[in-house]
Amino acid sequence: MFFKVIRYDLKNGFVREFRKFIIAALIFLILCFDFYLRSSSMRSQFNASQSTFADYLLYIFMGIIEYKPKNNDPFQFPALWMLIMLLVLYIVLYYPYKDLMGYGKQVLINAHSRSAWWLSKCCWLITSVAAYFLLLYGIVLLFCLVMKIPLSLHTSEYLFLFYTPPQNRVISFPLYMNLELFLLPFLLITSVGLMQMFLSLIIRPLYSYCVSVTVMLASTYYLNFLMLGNYAMMLRSSRVVTNGVYVFTGLVYILILAIVSIISGLLLFRRYDILNKEQD
């Protein structure tokens, strides 16, 4: 029965959110063109060669360096990074709640297991986030193929030089950032998404989304190992800036948040009053 519930969620969840994925694909394509146009001037400043596939991902997940108000520098809002992170959190926001308030109630009754319903929604969320990032990587890969950009995972030094001030730079920039580019963004959004889904059991989905926005926004202002968003920003990595965060630390905190959210949601949903929730 558990696998039947998962099959139901994967089918219905993706059908309901299909248009949002189409919009996401168009945004990814626009970002590729944006960097394609910007990169030529960046490369000319540092006499750099052609950009790579990894550079396009680096541009998307770059974020910003640590903000220091005492230096009187203006805060440069990382609109691109926030768009990518918050878009996927919005895509996975409403389906569990709407399903519970609709036909999903019958699925819950037929399954005879609240645990199966909750764990199925967790699997749906993880799969949806994975599909989002695979779509992102796929669009960038396709763009690079069409524009004959080298499909290399090698990150170019000119991007780091362009975005980091001399006083914050490490001795040598990393040639590869595979964990930071491919694993950490996915794990971060998955854990925050699970937390968001758990909070939707307590407060309305819109309010839980506001909590997610606050978490991500606070991470842009503060470079701190407790601010999870820092681990998905390349300019906050210890491999790029001297006072950056460490990959292993981020993995530990992110996994803890995901596990706590899943278990907390499971325990809460077992005693969840669906009828009263529907009347809110």
Residue, then its C-alpha position, 0 to 999 in steps of 0.5 A: m500500500f505504501f508504494k501505491v501511495i507513492r505512485y499516486d503522489l508522484k503521478n498527481g504531484f507532477v501533473r499539478e506542478f507541471r506548468k511550474f516546471i515549464i516556467a522554471a525551464l524557461i528561467f534556466l534558459i534565460l540565465c544561460f543566455d544572461f551569462y553567455l552575454r556577460s562572460s565575454s566582458m568578464r573574460s576580457q578583464f582577466n585574459a581568460s579563455q572560454s567558459t565551461f559547463a561548470d562556470y555556468l553552474l558557478y554563475i547560477f550558484m555564486g551568491i555573494i561574498e560576506y556582507k559587512p555593514k561596518n565597511n559602508d559597502p552597499f548590500q548587493f542582493p543575490a537576486l539570481w541565487m534567491l530566485i533559483m532557491l525560492l522557486v523550487l521551494y514554491i513549487v513544492l509548497y502547496y501540493p501536500y496541503k491541497d492533496l490532504m484537503g482534497y482527494g488525498k483524504q480518500v487515499l489516506i483512508n484507503a491506505h490505513s496508515r498515516s505514516a505511509w501518507w506522510l512518508s510518501k509526501c516526503c518521497w514526493l518532495i525529494t523527487s520533485v527537488a531532484a527533478y528541478f535540479l536535474l532540469l537545471y543541469g540538463i538545460v545548462l548542458l543542452f545550452c552548452l552543447v548548442m553553443k559549443i561550450p566545453l562540457s568540462l567540470h573545471t571551474s575558471e579562475y576569472l569568475f572567482l577573481f571577478y567576484t571576490p575582493p583581494q582581501n578575502r581570496v584564498i591562496s589558490f582557487p579550486l579547480y573543481m567544486n563538484l560537491e558544492l555545485f551538484l550536491l549541496p544545493f539539492l540537499l539544502i533545498t530538500s531539507v528546507g523543503l521538508m521543514q517547510m512541509f512539516l511547518s505546513l501541518i502547524i501553520r498555513p503553507l504561505y506562512s511556512y514559505c515565509v519561514s523558508v524565505t527568512v532562512m534563505l534571506a538571513s543566510t545572505y546577510y550573515l556568513n555563519f555556519l548555522m545559516l544553512g543557505n551559506y553552504a549553497m553559495m559558492l562565494r561563502s565556501s572555505r575553498v573560495v574565501t578565507n573565512g568561508v563555511y566547510v562542506f562537511t559541516g554543511l552536510v551534517y547540519i543539512l542532514i540533521l534538519a532533514i531527519v528532524s523534519i521527517i520524524s517530527g512530521l511523522l509524529l505530528f501527523r499521527r495525531y493530526d486533526i484533519l477535520n479541524k485543519e480543513q475548517d481553518 
